[in-house]
Amino acid sequence: MDVLRGDAELDGDMVEELLRIASTAAPYGDDLHLTLHTCYELHYRGVEFVDPRWEWDPDLLRVRAGLEQRFLATLRQDVTGGVDLEGEIAALLIEPEDGIARYLAEQGEWPELREFFIHRSIYHHKEADPHAWVIPRLHGAAKAALVALEFDEFGSGHADRMHARLYADLLTGAGLNPGYLHYLDDVPAPMLALVNLMSLFGLHRDLRGALIGQLTAAEITSSPSARRMLAALRRLEADPACERFYAEHVEADAVHEQVMRREVVGNLLAAEPELTELVVFGIQASNLLEDHFNELVLHHHWRAGQSSLLPSFSSEERIGDALCPPNQRLLNTAASH
């Protein structure tokens, strides 16, 4: 950040040192993924007080490439690979027995729900943005179908219905800050890794098939998870703004699943069958990182009675009325009187 803000120089020696560190960094760790997320953010809305020309600085791109190589090589090592696309899709249709959405629907409390919203804000503030990069890298029917799906994600031309905007409204309804990436410093590596995965696949043409695989996994699993989240919100009497985001995904993503499977993936692989292995890799890598997120949040923290956020999370936002859903606060106030 000192370099990006002009307080230090990115010279050759520093580049080599950063590349050396990147080559041995924990591939799913906080250091690598916060750094990589910062590099990628230059391709989105930019970083405060950073000259936008850093986006294409050759030395910074060398550093980013080193981080990407470490991350990508580990992903390829940790998944099974192969070309069994039908098998991967069939597995996606089976809802996990021990997932976060099921836990929240059946027994989660409001503080845990808010933590989940904070984690996912890093993802949903960018909803559909990384996938826009793949549009010019497709052609024909697959391209047309993906554009139609993205049109829905961006609110069908209505800014107030964009999915990223609906998520900002959800944050407000939950008593949280809706600002873009407001909680970046509070969220540990697993969610950053999921977002970085989309950016990595989106920015590299040779990984376009993997991005389609990631999006396929997201769209197939989204509607059942959204239905569980709606159940959790209604059980806890949350603000209607929180429900709107998930209600939209129950309906839209049930349609998007079919669009992805038949019109995007089907047409893409009919034209470029050699991309099958990459589509499978994208699904498997996405599942792997979602499993990391589920394991950290649900099993390492919530089931142990601990917060899943980093210690930097403001103590003022951990306590008080914010721990209750807005509607429940009114009930508590009435009861106290």
Disulfide bonds with the S-S distance in Angstrom:
none
